[in-house]
């Protein structure tokens, strides 16, 4: 009994250690956790906002071309789709995936619906006034869903320096409003299941608070430790 009790005490210690270590690790500020996962990102944005995205497309006013009434920005092969963003250069922005018939594109667009963190559906045309209402300290992150297919389209982040610019319109006119379209592991889980598991175990699940990630990961780590302990115990007779 004493030997079994010692073994269980070791197992309990390991589990408690994981809980405490994971809690402390998840509470470390993003700036102290080492280089950002996206070192090519040069815009002034908190790197913690980008954590967990498998792909990121970032753009601002000077990336749009066309006019005088409608401006466009295209980016291809992003999350397995080709995309087009629209703006009138003054009041709104739209985003959608190009719809192909066979290998050809005839101008069809499956527009994204923007959903605010509060759950408010902003529709497929996101006005700058709505961004000002939704944003906190010059930052807002919308969930995206394709309106026709119903597929998730990741997240859409709008960011500007609120200290320098009063609102998104002011920042846009000075080419200092940044738009980031991010796709996380949740949207590419069929091809990134390994990355999803690693993110779970190391408390980096996209769009999941660290504490919730911790509660999910601890039982898995406990099972892993128990299985390893049992295997070692059975393979080495004198343990």
C-alpha positions in Angstrom: 0.0 0.0 0.0 2.8 2.4 0.9 4.4 1.8 -2.6 1.1 2.5 -4.3 0.5 5.6 -2.2 3.9 6.9 -3.2 3.2 6.3 -6.9 -0.1 8.1 -6.7 1.5 11.0 -4.8 4.0 11.4 -7.7 1.2 11.3 -10.2 -0.8 14.0 -8.3 2.3 16.1 -8.0 2.8 16.0 -11.7 -0.8 17.0 -12.4 -0.6 19.9 -9.9 2.7 21.0 -11.4 1.1 21.1 -14.9 -1.8 23.2 -13.6 0.4 25.7 -11.8 3.0 26.0 -14.6 0.3 26.3 -17.3 -1.5 29.0 -15.4 1.7 31.0 -14.9 2.7 30.6 -18.5 -0.7 31.7 -19.9 -0.5 34.8 -17.7 2.8 36.0 -19.1 2.3 39.2 -21.2 2.6 38.7 -24.9 5.6 41.0 -25.2 7.6 38.8 -22.8 7.0 35.5 -24.6 9.7 35.9 -27.2 9.5 36.6 -30.9 6.0 36.8 -32.5 4.8 33.9 -34.6 4.5 36.3 -37.6 7.9 38.1 -37.7 7.1 39.6 -41.1 4.3 41.6 -39.5 5.5 45.2 -39.3 2.3 47.1 -38.4 2.0 48.4 -34.8 -0.3 45.8 -33.4 -0.3 43.7 -30.3 1.2 40.3 -31.4 -1.1 38.5 -29.0 -4.0 39.4 -31.4 -2.4 37.4 -34.2 -1.7 34.3 -32.1 -3.2 31.1 -33.5 -3.8 32.2 -37.1 -2.6 29.8 -39.8 -2.7 32.5 -42.4 -2.8 36.3 -42.3 -3.5 38.9 -45.1 -3.0 42.5 -44.1 -3.8 45.6 -46.0 -4.7 49.3 -45.8 -5.9 52.1 -48.0 -2.9 52.3 -50.3 -3.4 48.7 -51.3 -6.7 49.5 -53.0 -6.8 50.4 -56.7 -9.5 51.7 -59.0 -12.0 54.5 -58.4 -13.3 57.0 -58.5 -16.3 55.5 -56.7 -15.3 51.9 -56.1 -11.8 50.7 -55.0 -10.7 47.1 -55.0 -8.1 44.9 -53.4 -7.6 41.3 -54.5 -5.6 38.5 -52.8 -5.4 35.0 -54.1 -4.8 31.5 -52.7 -5.7 32.5 -49.1 -7.3 29.6 -47.2 -7.9 27.8 -50.5 -9.9 30.7 -52.0 -9.4 33.9 -53.9 -10.7 37.1 -52.2 -11.8 40.6 -53.2 -12.2 43.6 -50.8 -14.3 46.6 -51.8 -14.4 50.2 -50.5 -15.8 53.5 -51.6 -12.7 55.1 -50.0 -14.9 57.0 -47.5 -17.6 55.1 -45.6 -17.5 51.3 -45.9 -15.6 48.1 -46.6 -16.8 44.8 -48.1 -15.1 41.4 -48.3 -16.0 38.3 -50.2 -14.6 35.1 -51.8 -14.7 34.7 -55.6 -17.0 32.1 -56.9 -15.7 30.0 -59.7 -17.5 28.0 -62.3 -15.0 25.3 -63.2 -11.7 27.1 -63.7 -13.3 30.4 -64.6 -14.4 33.4 -62.6 -17.3 35.4 -64.1 -17.4 38.1 -61.3 -19.4 36.1 -58.7 -18.7 37.0 -55.1 -19.8 35.2 -51.9 -19.8 38.1 -49.5 -18.7 37.8 -45.8 -21.0 38.7 -43.0 -19.3 40.6 -40.2 -20.3 39.7 -36.6 -19.1 41.8 -33.7 -17.8 40.3 -30.5 -21.2 41.3 -28.9 -22.9 39.0 -31.4 -24.3 41.9 -33.4 -24.6 41.1 -37.1 -23.2 43.9 -39.2 -24.2 42.4 -42.5 -22.0 42.2 -45.6 -21.3 45.9 -45.8 -19.3 47.2 -42.8 -19.6 50.9 -42.4 -16.8 52.9 -40.7 -19.4 54.4 -38.3 -20.2 50.8 -37.1 -16.5 50.1 -36.7 -16.2 53.2 -34.5 -19.1 52.0 -32.4 -17.8 48.4 -32.0 -14.1 49.2 -31.5 -12.4 49.6 -28.1 -9.2 51.6 -28.0 -8.9 51.5 -31.8 -9.3 47.8 -32.1 -12.1 45.4 -33.1 -12.2 41.8 -34.2 -15.1 40.5 -36.3 -16.0 36.9 -37.0 -16.6 36.2 -40.7 -19.1 33.9 -42.4 -19.7 33.5 -46.1 -23.3 34.6 -46.7 -24.1 32.1 -49.5 -22.2 29.0 -48.5 -22.4 29.5 -44.8 -18.7 28.6 -44.4 -16.6 30.2 -41.8 -14.2 32.8 -43.3 -12.0 33.3 -40.2 -11.7 36.7 -38.4 -11.4 40.3 -39.6 -9.4 42.7 -37.4 -9.5 46.5 -37.8 -6.9 48.5 -35.9 -5.6 52.0 -35.8 -3.7 54.3 -33.3 -6.5 55.9 -31.3 -4.0 58.3 -29.7 -3.1 59.7 -33.1 -6.4 59.5 -34.9 -9.9 60.3 -33.5 -11.7 57.6 -35.5 -11.3 55.0 -38.2 -12.2 57.6 -41.0 -9.4 59.9 -39.9 -6.9 56.9 -39.7 -8.1 55.7 -43.1 -7.5 59.0 -44.8 -4.0 59.0 -43.4 -3.3 55.4 -44.5 -3.0 54.4 -40.9 -6.0 52.1 -40.6 -5.0 48.4 -40.8 -7.2 45.5 -41.9 -6.2 41.9 -41.1 -8.0 38.9 -42.4 -6.9 35.9 -40.3 -7.6 32.2 -40.7 -7.0 30.0 -37.7 -6.6 26.3 -37.3 -10.3 25.9 -36.8 -10.9 26.8 -40.5 -8.1 24.4 -41.7 -8.5 21.6 -39.2 -8.7 18.8 -41.8 -5.2 19.6 -43.0 -3.8 21.0 -39.7 -5.0 18.5 -37.1 -1.4 18.1 -35.8 -1.1 21.9 -35.4 -4.5 22.0 -33.7 -3.4 19.4 -31.1 -0.1 21.1 -30.5 -2.0 24.4 -30.0 -4.3 22.7 -27.5 -1.5 21.2 -25.5 0.5 24.5 -25.4 -2.5 26.8 -24.6 -2.6 28.4 -28.0 -6.0 27.5 -29.4 -7.1 30.3 -31.7 -10.0 32.4 -30.4 -10.0 30.5 -27.1 -9.2 32.2 -23.7 -6.1 30.8 -22.1 -8.0 29.8 -18.9 -10.5 27.7 -21.0 -7.7 26.2 -23.0 -6.0 25.3 -19.7 -9.1 23.5 -18.4 -9.2 21.5 -21.6 -5.5 20.7 -21.8 -4.9 19.6 -18.2 -6.9 16.4 -18.3 -5.2 15.4 -21.5 -1.8 16.1 -20.0 -2.8 14.1 -16.9 -3.7 11.1 -19.1 -0.5 11.4 -21.0 1.6 11.4 -17.8 -0.4 8.5 -16.4 0.0 6.4 -19.5 3.8 7.1 -19.6 4.1 6.3 -15.9 2.2 3.0 -16.3 4.3 2.0 -19.3 7.6 2.7 -17.5 6.3 1.0 -14.4 5.4 -2.2 -16.4 8.6 -2.2 -18.4 11.0 -1.7 -15.5 10.2 -4.2 -12.7 12.1 -2.5 -10.0 10.2 0.8 -10.3 
